Amino acid sequence: MTSGTIFASTQLPLTTWFLAMHRMTQAKNNVSALELRRQLGVSYRSAWRIKQKLMQAMVERESRRQLSGRDR
């Protein structure tokens, strides 16, 4: 089910990932890995990896969006 996604080979529940996505996209300022660690109840290492994977996915999505847009 998670094969080929950023969730592949994770030991964490998908609900943890979705909560991290929510926290990162709804925060007015940058969310640190330390904040995510506290909010998600995971280790700092897990929080850091979640943040890095989600940030990379957002950057990749945004770059694809810019390439596919039309000039007006």
C-alpha positions in Angstrom: 0.0 0.0 0.0 2.8 2.4 0.7 5.2 1.1 -1.8 6.7 3.8 -4.1 5.7 6.6 -1.7 7.5 8.6 1.0 5.9 6.2 3.5 7.6 3.2 2.1 9.6 1.1 4.6 8.5 3.3 7.6 7.7 1.7 10.9 5.6 4.7 12.0 1.8 4.6 11.6 0.4 6.6 8.8 -1.6 8.7 11.3 1.7 10.0 12.6 2.7 11.1 9.1 -0.6 12.7 8.5 -0.4 14.6 11.8 3.1 15.8 10.9 1.8 17.0 7.5 -1.0 18.9 9.3 1.3 20.5 11.8 3.8 21.5 9.1 1.2 23.0 6.7 -0.9 24.8 9.3 2.0 26.4 11.3 2.5 30.1 10.7 6.3 29.6 11.2 8.6 26.8 10.4 8.1 23.8 12.6 11.3 22.4 14.1 12.1 18.7 14.4 12.2 19.2 18.1 8.6 20.6 18.1 7.5 17.6 15.9 9.2 15.2 18.3 7.1 16.6 21.2 3.9 16.9 19.2 4.1 13.4 17.6 5.6 11.6 20.5 8.4 10.1 18.5 12.2 10.2 18.8 14.1 13.3 17.5 15.7 11.2 14.8 12.2 10.1 13.5 10.9 13.6 13.7 13.9 14.9 11.7 13.4 12.2 9.0 9.7 12.9 8.8 10.3 16.6 8.3 13.0 16.0 5.7 10.9 13.6 3.7 7.9 15.9 3.8 9.9 19.0 2.9 11.5 17.2 0.0 8.1 16.0 -1.3 6.7 19.5 -1.1 9.7 20.9 -3.0 9.4 18.2 -5.7 5.7 18.8 -6.1 6.1 22.6 -6.3 8.8 22.2 -9.0 6.6 19.9 -11.1 3.8 22.4 -10.8 6.0 25.3 -12.0 7.1 23.3 -15.0 3.6 22.3 -16.1 2.1 25.8 -15.8 1.3 27.9 -18.9 2.7 31.4 -19.5 0.1 34.1 -19.7 
